[in-house]
């Protein structure tokens, strides 16, 4: 039960529902409390006129609407007397019953009305206008309402109203039975429910802490949160066993028996042909095997024939582009055009964009249709601008949609494949194995696939390391670009990125240059320098408008140079509180109008509307998208955020969807480019002090990089070329499938 400290209660019958959101459950209603009307506001899903409520909360004063009662949680009792029942039914809260029919039913059954509706619907046929079929329909609608009330009351005692709404949306009227049978389903199915919360609920329901059901849930939890959420597709059997036993505090012998049972029933997949006996969640094993199988299939089939007179086409493209390709570039173009599957990799400034433009030109000349895509909206927009070709996100290319059970699915698949002859994917290092599997399913046999990326950047946030494994397998055509072409006079950004990649310390440019190292002797002084750069020094040198292009990127979330602390400092410096700006406190964070924020999880059903064209809209805001808070409405309890012109409205109950983005982590910055990057470095955590992390941060910048902190820490990161270990089997699967 939510903490009731300092809360007061009001009780009464709902007289009017002024506003109610079907999506969030946010409600404004008037309740008769001993003859006095009281306005209740808050998450009150399924509340109807005639309901009797006991609400816990606090009194607030709205500047326009006056005194209101802000509800923290509530209990709903069905009307007990005939008059209340009549008002409830007359409000059309039960499908099929309006004011006239409500009067007839209550006149006939009085205070027994609800008992008849729930338990004896056949008696309703005594009322004029109700057939046996309609009686059943009315009873079913009433029981559904009754079920919602029970669900909200049952789960509200464990999680509060917001999570209870999510549970109801997922399982409907069956939610209580489903969760009582297996409370641990909540960990996988409901956003925001941890294993610890589900475990506490299970214990309260009488499920023993050494039950096999709990151990089964523990294995699933470890594989999902300790494995896939950290990039692994599987865990070796012994590592999985040790982690699960430690989490649950159970005997290893019992855990071994349960794991064998899970593998026997295919609830988990154990690949016994490998020495470390990897154990997968089924979707990741299916994804890896599907990727290997389909890549092998694409490599073997060449239905559309070869491109004739390729050298002549390359020469013609040189003239069109006003360039002379180097031998390495010509080889890369030939490889991409001639092979059914090819990879192009290289660091910043090595000409990957030049190759993309060339192969698009050549394929177009021979009449082949092309789809150009990237994993994020920002990456797609960037490749569109640099190549002049329209690019889509992978999700949009595959025509992402929601199934009736709120699961993501793609309209483009093996049964409804993409029509294009050539699929070009940029920023492949960011593509996880699940998304890559979905993309490959939608590519028809005989089409060409060109994968482009920087193998030295951080791997995808999601599970897998698609680019790394595909390169490592050694079974596909690969072109590697290592000569720097994109190099403006006296520009140090690209050169220093390659220095870092070679294990060398970057060089600071001159006063009017674009790469600066600002030594500081403590985390506190480094943090203050970051604030000073954003608030005073950069605007003074380049104008206030420069701030729109500045992005602070940090190694970590924690500590004085972590994003959590830097966001507090930067918000205070760049967007301080003002009487003209609305605010909303959420946990320990205060959001303010004009704050810079970032969406922190993929949400495919968030609806957006174009700020420039009210008739244009769509669905989907994704992990890493950065926006600006346009408005905070305390009356409607909503926050509106603009993501590059896409306006999204969140309820106060969904503010965990985004966080401040004055500073972001390197991982969150992947796929994006910013005019100016400020990167504070002072003795970061050892696991994050790696070369590919600082390399990824530096390569996010287009015009300027400023490293702030301890040069020795920069050097330690560069010296550490240790790549984070990810448990994947894709490279080996490629070789096996192509040998068949």
C-alpha positions in Angstrom: 0.0 0.0 0.0 1.4 3.5 -0.8 2.6 5.4 2.2 -0.3 7.1 3.9 1.8 9.4 6.1 0.4 13.0 6.1 -2.5 12.0 3.9 -6.1 12.8 4.6 -9.2 11.1 3.3 -12.5 12.2 1.8 -15.5 10.0 1.1 -18.6 10.5 -0.9 -20.6 9.8 -4.1 -19.5 10.9 -7.5 -21.9 13.4 -8.9 -20.2 14.5 -12.1 -17.1 13.3 -14.1 -15.7 16.5 -15.6 -12.8 14.9 -17.5 -11.4 11.4 -17.8 -8.6 10.1 -20.0 -9.1 6.6 -21.3 -5.4 6.3 -21.9 -4.0 7.4 -18.5 -7.0 7.2 -16.2 -6.4 10.9 -15.2 -9.8 12.2 -13.9 -11.4 15.4 -12.7 -14.7 14.6 -10.9 -17.1 16.2 -8.3 -18.0 14.2 -5.2 -20.8 14.9 -2.7 -19.1 14.8 0.7 -21.9 15.2 3.3 -23.7 17.7 1.2 -20.5 19.6 0.2 -19.2 19.3 -3.4 -15.5 18.4 -3.5 -13.4 18.4 -6.7 -11.1 15.3 -6.9 -8.2 15.2 -9.4 -5.8 12.4 -10.0 -5.5 8.9 -11.5 -9.0 7.5 -11.0 -9.6 5.0 -13.8 -13.1 3.7 -14.5 -14.7 6.1 -12.0 -18.4 6.7 -12.9 -21.2 8.9 -11.7 -22.9 7.1 -8.8 -19.6 5.5 -7.5 -18.9 5.9 -3.8 -15.3 6.7 -3.3 -12.9 6.8 -0.3 -9.9 8.8 -1.5 -6.6 9.5 0.2 -4.6 12.5 -0.7 -3.9 16.2 0.0 -5.7 19.5 -0.4 -4.3 21.8 -3.0 -5.2 25.3 -4.3 -5.4 25.7 -8.1 -4.8 29.3 -9.3 -7.9 29.1 -11.6 -10.2 26.4 -10.3 -9.7 26.9 -6.6 -9.6 24.3 -3.9 -9.1 20.7 -5.1 -8.3 17.3 -3.5 -5.3 15.7 -5.1 -5.8 11.9 -4.9 -2.9 9.6 -4.2 -4.9 6.4 -4.0 -8.5 5.5 -3.6 -11.0 2.7 -2.9 -14.3 2.4 -4.8 -17.5 0.9 -3.4 -20.4 0.1 -5.5 -23.6 2.0 -4.7 -25.6 0.4 -1.9 -29.0 2.1 -2.0 -31.6 2.2 -4.8 -31.1 5.9 -5.4 -27.4 5.6 -5.9 -27.8 2.6 -8.1 -30.2 4.5 -10.3 -27.8 7.4 -10.7 -24.9 4.9 -11.5 -26.9 3.1 -14.2 -28.4 6.3 -15.6 -24.9 7.6 -16.3 -24.5 4.9 -19.0 -21.6 3.4 -17.1 -23.0 0.0 -18.0 -23.1 -0.6 -21.8 -26.6 -1.1 -23.0 -28.3 0.7 -20.1 -29.5 4.3 -20.4 -31.6 6.5 -18.1 -35.0 5.0 -19.2 -34.0 1.4 -18.8 -32.1 2.2 -15.6 -35.3 3.5 -14.1 -37.3 0.4 -15.1 -34.6 -2.0 -13.7 -34.3 -0.2 -10.3 -38.1 0.2 -10.0 -38.4 -3.6 -10.5 -35.5 -4.8 -8.2 -34.7 -1.9 -5.8 -31.7 -2.5 -3.7 -31.3 -6.0 -5.1 -30.6 -4.5 -8.5 -26.8 -5.1 -8.5 -27.2 -8.6 -7.2 -29.5 -9.4 -10.1 -27.2 -7.8 -12.6 -24.2 -9.8 -11.4 -25.7 -13.2 -10.3 -29.3 -13.5 -11.8 -29.4 -11.9 -15.2 -32.2 -14.1 -16.3 -34.5 -12.1 -14.0 -33.9 -9.0 -16.1 -36.2 -10.4 -18.8 -39.1 -9.4 -16.4 -38.3 -5.8 -17.4 -39.9 -4.4 -20.5 -37.5 -4.1 -23.4 -35.0 -6.7 -22.2 -34.7 -9.9 -24.2 -32.7 -12.9 -22.9 -29.8 -11.9 -25.2 -29.8 -8.3 -24.0 -30.0 -9.5 -20.4 -26.8 -11.5 -20.9 -25.0 -8.5 -22.5 -26.0 -6.2 -19.7 -24.8 -8.6 -17.1 -21.5 -9.1 -18.9 -20.9 -5.4 -19.1 -21.8 -4.9 -15.4 -19.4 -7.7 -14.3 -16.6 -6.2 -16.4 -17.1 -2.9 -14.5 -17.2 -4.8 -11.2 -14.0 -6.7 -12.2 -12.2 -3.4 -12.9 -13.0 -2.2 -9.5 -11.7 -5.4 -7.9 -8.5 -5.2 -10.0 -7.8 -1.6 -9.0 -8.4 -2.4 -5.4 -6.3 -5.6 -5.4 -3.2 -4.3 -7.2 -3.5 -0.8 -5.6 -2.5 -2.4 -2.3 0.8 -3.5 -3.8 1.8 -1.0 -6.4 -0.4 2.1 -6.4 -2.8 3.3 -9.1 -0.4 4.0 -12.0 1.0 0.5 -12.1 -2.4 -1.0 -11.5 -3.7 0.8 -14.6 -0.9 -0.8 -16.6 -1.7 -4.2 -15.2 -5.4 -3.8 -16.1 -4.5 -2.7 -19.7 -2.3 -5.8 -20.1 -4.6 -8.5 -18.9 -8.0 -6.9 -18.5 -10.6 -8.6 -16.2 -8.4 -11.7 -15.9 -5.5 -9.8 -14.3 -6.0 -11.0 -10.7 -6.2 -14.7 -11.7 -3.2 -14.4 -14.0 -1.0 -12.7 -11.5 -2.1 -14.8 -8.6 -1.1 -17.9 -10.6 2.3 -16.3 -11.4 3.2 -12.9 -9.8 6.6 -13.1 -11.5 5.0 -12.4 -14.9 4.9 -8.7 -13.7 8.7 -8.4 -14.1 8.6 -9.2 -17.8 5.2 -7.7 -18.7 4.8 -4.5 -16.7 7.2 -1.6 -17.0 8.4 -0.5 -13.7 7.8 -3.7 -11.7 11.1 -5.0 -10.3 11.8 -8.6 -9.3 11.9 -7.5 -5.7 8.3 -6.1 -5.9 7.0 -9.2 -7.6 8.8 -11.4 -5.1 7.3 -9.5 -2.2 3.8 -9.9 -3.7 4.4 -13.6 -4.3 5.4 -14.1 -0.7 2.2 -12.3 0.5 0.2 -14.6 -1.7 1.7 -17.6 0.0 4.3 -18.7 -2.6 7.2 -20.3 -0.8 10.6 -18.7 -1.2 12.0 -22.1 -2.2 9.2 -23.0 -4.6 10.2 -24.2 -8.0 8.0 -21.5 -9.5 10.1 -18.8 -7.8 13.3 -20.5 -9.1 12.0 -20.6 -12.6 11.1 -16.9 -12.4 14.6 -16.2 -11.1 16.3 -17.8 -14.1 14.1 -15.8 -16.5 14.9 -12.6 -14.5 18.6 -13.1 -14.5 18.6 -13.8 -18.3 16.6 -10.8 -19.0 18.0 -8.2 -16.7 21.6 -9.5 -16.0 22.1 -10.8 -19.5 20.1 -9.2 -22.3 19.9 -5.7 -20.6 23.7 -5.8 -20.5 24.1 -6.8 -24.1 24.4 -10.5 -23.8 22.3 -12.9 -26.0 22.9 -15.7 -23.5 24.8 -16.6 -20.3 27.1 -19.7 -19.9 25.2 -22.3 -17.9 27.5 -22.0 -14.8 27.4 -18.2 -14.7 23.6 -18.3 -15.0 23.4 -20.9 -12.2 25.6 -18.9 -9.9 23.8 -15.6 -10.5 20.4 -17.1 -9.9 21.4 -19.0 -6.7 22.8 -15.8 -5.3 19.7 -13.8 -6.2 17.3 -16.2 -4.7 19.3 -17.7 -1.9 18.3 -21.3 -2.8 20.2 -24.5 -3.0 22.2 -25.1 -6.2 20.9 -28.6 -6.4 17.3 -27.4 -6.6 18.3 -24.8 -9.2 20.0 -27.4 -11.4 16.9 -29.5 -11.4 14.6 -26.5 -12.3 17.0 -25.4 -15.1 17.0 -28.8 -16.6 13.2 -28.7 -16.6 13.1 -25.3 -18.2 15.4 -26.4 -21.0 13.5 -29.7 -21.5 10.2 -27.7 -22.1 12.0 -25.1 -24.2 11.1 -22.3 -21.8 14.8 -21.7 -22.0 17.2 -22.9 -24.8 20.4 -24.7 -23.8 22.8 -25.1 -26.7 24.6 -28.3 -25.5 26.9 -28.4 -28.6 29.0 -25.5 -27.2 31.6 -26.0 -24.6 30.2 -23.4 -22.2 26.7 -24.7 -22.7 25.0 -21.3 -23.3 21.5 -20.8 -22.0 19.2 -18.4 -23.9 15.8 -16.8 -23.6 14.0 -18.3 -26.6 13.6 -15.0 -28.5 17.4 -14.4 -28.5 18.3 -17.9 -29.6 15.7 -17.6 -32.4 17.0 -14.2 -33.4 20.7 -15.4 -33.6 19.8 -18.5 -35.6 17.4 -16.6 -37.8 20.1 -13.9 -38.6 22.7 -16.6 -39.4 20.3 -18.5 -41.6 19.0 -15.6 -43.6 22.4 -14.0 -44.1 23.6 -17.3 -45.5 20.5 -17.4 -47.8 21.1 -13.9 -49.0 24.8 -14.7 -49.7 24.0 -17.7 -51.9 21.1 -16.2 -54.0 21.8 -13.7 -56.7 18.5 -13.6 -58.6 19.0 -10.1 -60.1 22.2 -10.8 -61.8 25.4 -8.8 -61.8 25.8 -5.2 -62.7 27.4 -5.0 -66.2 30.1 -2.5 -67.2 30.7 -1.6 -63.5 34.0 0.2 -64.1 32.3 2.4 -66.7 29.5 3.2 -64.2 32.1 4.1 -61.5 33.8 6.4 -63.9 30.5 8.1 -64.9 29.7 8.5 -61.2 33.0 10.2 -60.5 32.2 12.8 -63.1 28.7 13.3 -61.6 30.1 13.7 -58.1 33.1 15.8 -59.2 35.5 13.4 -57.5 38.3 11.0 -58.3 38.0 7.8 -56.3 41.1 6.2 -54.7 41.8 2.5 -55.5 40.5 1.6 -52.0 37.3 3.5 -52.7 36.8 1.9 -56.1 37.3 -1.5 -54.4 34.7 -0.7 -51.8 32.2 0.4 -54.4 32.8 -2.8 -56.5 32.4 -4.9 -53.4 29.1 -3.3 -52.4 27.7 -3.6 -56.0 28.9 -7.0 -56.9 28.3 -9.0 -53.7 24.8 -9.9 -52.4 25.9 -9.1 -48.9 28.7 -6.7 -48.2 30.1 -4.6 -45.3 31.7 -1.2 -45.3 33.5 -0.1 -42.2 35.8 2.8 -41.3 36.3 5.7 -38.9 35.2 9.3 -39.2 36.3 11.2 -42.3 37.3 8.0 -44.2 34.7 8.4 -46.9 31.8 6.1 -46.0 29.3 8.7 -47.1 31.1 9.0 -50.5 30.7 5.3 -51.0 27.0 5.4 -50.1 26.4 8.1 -52.6 28.3 6.2 -55.3 26.5 2.9 -54.9 23.1 4.6 -54.7 24.0 6.4 -58.0 25.1 3.2 -59.7 22.2 1.0 -58.5 19.8 3.8 -59.7 21.5 3.9 -63.1 20.8 0.2 -63.7 17.2 0.5 -62.5 17.4 -1.1 -59.1 15.3 0.3 -56.3 17.0 1.3 -53.0 15.9 1.5 -49.4 18.3 3.5 -47.2 17.8 3.2 -43.4 19.5 3.7 -40.0 18.6 2.5 -36.5 17.6 5.9 -35.1 15.7 9.0 -36.3 18.7 11.2 -35.8 21.0 8.8 -37.7 18.5 8.5 -40.5 18.2 12.3 -40.8 22.0 12.7 -40.8 22.5 10.2 -43.6 19.7 11.8 -45.6 21.4 15.2 -45.3 24.8 13.9 -46.1 23.8 11.8 -49.1 20.8 13.7 -50.5 18.8 10.4 -50.4 15.7 9.9 -48.4 16.5 7.6 -45.4 14.1 6.0 -42.9 14.5 4.5 -39.5 14.6 0.7 -39.6 11.3 0.7 -37.7 9.6 2.9 -40.2 11.0 1.0 -43.1 9.5 -2.2 -41.6 6.2 -0.4 -41.0 6.2 -1.0 -37.2 2.7 -1.4 -35.7 1.1 -2.7 -32.5 -0.7 -6.0 -32.2 -3.9 -6.2 -30.1 -1.9 -7.3 -27.0 0.4 -4.2 -27.3 3.3 -6.2 -28.7 5.5 -4.6 -31.3 5.3 -6.2 -34.7 6.3 -5.2 -38.3 4.0 -5.2 -41.3 7.0 -6.0 -43.4 8.2 -9.6 -42.9 8.8 -12.8 -44.7 5.2 -13.0 -45.9 5.1 -9.3 -46.9 8.7 -8.4 -47.8 10.2 -5.1 -48.8 10.0 -4.5 -52.5 13.4 -2.8 -52.9 16.2 -4.5 -54.7 18.9 -3.0 -52.5 18.8 -2.4 -48.7 21.5 -0.1 -47.3 21.8 0.1 -43.5 24.0 2.8 -41.9 25.2 2.9 -38.3 25.0 -0.9 -38.0 27.0 -0.9 -34.8 23.8 0.4 -33.1 21.6 -2.4 -34.4 20.8 -5.1 -31.9 20.2 -8.7 -32.8 16.4 -8.6 -32.4 16.0 -5.7 -34.8 18.4 -7.1 -37.3 16.5 -10.4 -37.3 13.3 -8.5 -38.1 15.0 -6.6 -40.9 16.4 -9.7 -42.5 13.0 -11.4 -42.4 11.7 -8.6 -44.5 14.4 -8.7 -47.2 13.3 -10.8 -50.1 15.7 -13.5 -51.5 17.9 -12.1 -54.2 18.0 -8.6 -52.9 21.4 -7.0 -52.0 22.3 -6.0 -48.5 24.9 -3.3 -47.7 25.9 -2.8 -44.0 27.8 0.3 -43.0 29.3 1.2 -39.7 32.3 2.0 -37.5 33.5 -1.1 -35.8 35.4 0.9 -33.2 32.3 2.5 -31.7 30.4 1.2 -28.7 28.1 -1.8 -29.5 24.3 -1.6 -29.5 22.4 -0.8 -26.4 20.2 -3.9 -27.0 21.5 -7.4 -26.9 24.1 -8.6 -29.4 27.0 -7.2 -31.4 25.8 -7.6 -34.9 28.5 -5.6 -36.7 31.4 -7.0 -34.7 30.2 -10.6 -35.1 29.5 -10.2 -38.8 33.0 -8.8 -39.4 34.7 -11.4 -37.1 33.0 -14.3 -38.9 35.2 -13.7 -42.0 32.6 -15.1 -44.4 31.3 -11.9 -46.0 32.8 -9.3 -48.3 34.3 -6.5 -46.2 35.8 -3.2 -47.3 37.7 -1.2 -44.7 38.4 2.5 -45.2 41.3 3.9 -43.2 42.5 6.9 -45.1 41.1 10.2 -43.9 39.4 12.3 -46.6 37.1 14.5 -44.6 39.7 16.9 -43.2 39.2 20.7 -43.2 42.3 22.8 -42.9 43.6 23.0 -39.3 40.7 20.7 -38.1 41.8 18.4 -35.4 38.5 16.5 -34.6 38.9 13.7 -37.2 42.6 13.5 -36.8 42.3 13.2 -33.0 39.6 10.5 -33.3 42.1 8.4 -35.3 44.9 9.2 -32.9 42.7 7.8 -30.1 41.9 4.8 -32.1 45.6 4.2 -32.6 46.2 4.5 -28.9 47.7 8.0 -29.0 46.9 11.0 -26.9 44.8 13.7 -28.8 46.5 17.0 -29.6 44.9 20.3 -28.5 44.4 22.8 -31.3 45.3 26.5 -31.2 43.2 29.3 -29.9 41.0 29.4 -33.0 40.9 25.6 -33.5 38.2 23.0 -32.9 39.7 20.6 -30.3 40.6 21.7 -26.8 41.8 19.9 -23.7 41.2 21.9 -20.5 43.1 20.4 -17.6 41.4 20.5 -14.2 42.6 19.1 -10.8 39.3 17.8 -9.3 35.8 16.7 -10.3 34.3 19.8 -8.7 36.4 22.2 -10.8 35.8 20.1 -13.9 32.0 20.3 -13.3 32.1 24.0 -12.7 34.1 24.5 -16.0 31.5 22.6 -17.9 28.8 24.9 -16.5 30.9 28.0 -17.2 31.4 26.9 -20.8 27.7 26.4 -21.4 26.5 29.5 -19.5 29.1 32.1 -20.3 32.2 31.2 -22.3 30.8 29.6 -25.5 27.9 32.1 -25.8 30.3 35.0 -25.3 32.6 33.7 -28.1 30.1 32.4 -30.6 26.7 34.0 -29.6 23.8 32.7 -27.5 22.5 30.6 -30.4 25.5 28.3 -30.1 23.9 26.7 -27.1 21.3 24.9 -29.3 24.2 22.9 -30.7 26.1 22.1 -27.4 25.8 18.7 -25.9 27.6 17.6 -22.7 28.4 13.9 -22.8 29.5 12.0 -19.7 31.0 8.5 -19.1 28.5 7.7 -16.4 25.3 8.7 -14.6 26.8 8.8 -11.1 29.2 11.1 -9.3 30.1 14.8 -9.6 30.7 14.4 -13.4 27.8 12.0 -13.9 24.7 13.1 -15.9 22.5 13.1 -12.8 24.6 15.8 -11.1 25.5 17.7 -14.2 21.9 18.0 -15.2 21.0 19.6 -11.9 23.9 22.1 -12.4 23.1 22.8 -16.0 19.4 23.2 -15.5 20.1 25.8 -12.8 22.5 27.6 -15.0 20.7 27.4 -18.4 17.0 27.3 -17.4 16.6 28.5 -13.8 13.1 28.7 -12.2 11.0 31.7 -13.1 7.4 32.7 -12.1 6.4 32.5 -15.8 7.4 28.9 -16.1 5.4 25.9 -14.8 7.3 23.2 -13.0 6.6 19.6 -12.0 8.5 17.7 -9.3 8.9 14.0 -10.1 10.7 12.0 -7.5 14.0 13.9 -6.8 13.8 15.7 -10.2 12.0 18.9 -11.0 11.0 19.4 -14.7 10.5 22.9 -15.9 9.2 24.4 -19.1 12.0 24.9 -21.7 14.1 22.0 -20.1 16.0 19.8 -22.5 14.9 16.2 -22.1 15.6 12.7 -23.6 13.2 9.8 -24.1 14.8 6.8 -22.2 12.9 3.9 -23.6 11.3 2.9 -26.9 7.6 3.7 -26.8 6.0 2.7 -30.1 2.5 3.8 -29.2 3.3 7.4 -28.0 1.2 9.6 -30.3 2.8 12.7 -31.7 1.5 15.7 -33.7 3.5 17.9 -36.0 4.1 21.4 -34.5 4.1 22.9 -38.0 1.2 20.9 -39.5 -1.7 20.0 -37.1 -3.0 17.5 -39.7 0.2 15.5 -39.6 0.9 13.0 -36.9 2.1 9.5 -36.1 3.2 7.1 -33.4 6.5 6.3 -31.8 9.2 8.1 -29.8 12.4 6.2 -29.2 15.2 5.7 -26.7 17.7 8.6 -27.2 15.4 11.1 -28.8 16.1 14.6 -27.4 13.4 17.2 -27.1 12.3 20.4 -25.3 9.5 20.7 -22.7 7.0 23.1 -24.3 4.4 23.2 -21.6 3.5 21.8 -18.2 -0.3 21.9 -17.4 -1.0 21.4 -13.7 -4.7 21.2 -14.4 -4.7 18.5 -16.9 -1.6 17.0 -15.3 0.3 16.8 -18.6 3.7 17.7 -20.0 4.1 18.4 -23.7 7.6 17.8 -25.2 8.7 18.7 -28.7 11.1 16.2 -30.4 12.4 17.9 -33.6 8.9 19.3 -34.3 7.0 16.2 -33.1 4.8 17.3 -30.1 4.1 14.5 -27.6 1.8 14.9 -24.5 2.7 12.8 -21.4 0.5 12.4 -18.3 2.2 13.1 -15.0 2.0 9.4 -14.3 4.3 8.7 -17.3 7.2 11.1 -16.5 9.6 8.2 -16.0 9.5 8.0 -19.8 12.1 10.8 -20.1 14.9 12.5 -18.2 16.9 15.7 -18.4 19.3 15.8 -21.3 21.5 18.9 -20.7 24.0 16.1 -20.1 23.7 12.6 -21.5 25.8 9.4 -21.3 28.0 8.3 -24.2 25.7 5.3 -24.7 22.7 7.5 -25.1 24.5 9.7 -27.6 25.2 6.9 -30.1 23.9 7.6 -33.6 23.8 11.3 -33.0 26.0 14.2 -34.1 26.2 17.5 -32.3 28.0 20.7 -33.4 29.8 21.0 -30.1 30.6 18.2 -27.6 31.9 18.9 -24.1 33.3 15.7 -22.5 34.3 15.8 -18.8 36.8 13.2 -17.8 38.2 12.8 -14.3 39.0 9.2 -13.1 35.8 7.5 -14.4 34.8 4.1 -13.1 37.2 1.4 -14.4 34.6 -0.5 -16.3 33.8 2.7 -18.3 37.4 3.9 -18.8 37.8 2.4 -22.2 39.2 3.6 -25.6 36.0 2.9 -27.5 34.0 5.0 -25.1 36.1 8.1 -25.4 36.4 7.5 -29.2 32.6 7.3 -29.5 32.2 10.5 -27.5 34.7 12.4 -29.6 33.2 11.2 -32.9 29.8 12.7 -31.9 31.1 16.2 -32.7 30.9 18.0 -36.0 32.5 21.4 -35.2 34.2 21.3 -31.8 35.3 19.0 -29.0 36.2 20.2 -25.5 37.7 17.7 -23.1 37.5 18.9 -19.5 39.3 17.2 -16.7 42.5 15.2 -16.0 44.8 14.5 -19.0 46.0 11.4 -17.2 42.5 10.0 -17.1 42.2 10.6 -20.9 45.4 8.7 -21.4 44.2 5.8 -19.2 41.0 5.5 -21.2 43.0 5.5 -24.5 45.4 2.9 -23.2 42.6 0.6 -22.2 41.6 -1.1 -25.5 39.6 -3.8 -23.7 36.3 -4.3 -25.3 33.4 -5.2 -23.0 32.7 -8.9 -23.3 29.3 -9.9 -24.8 28.1 -13.4 -24.8 27.0 -14.0 -28.4 27.2 -16.9 -30.8 26.4 -15.2 -34.1 29.9 -15.3 -35.6 30.2 -19.1 -35.1 26.6 -19.6 -36.4 27.5 -17.7 -39.6 30.3 -20.1 -40.3 28.2 -23.1 -39.6 25.3 -22.0 -41.8 27.5 -21.0 -44.7 29.3 -24.4 -44.6 26.0 -26.3 -45.0 
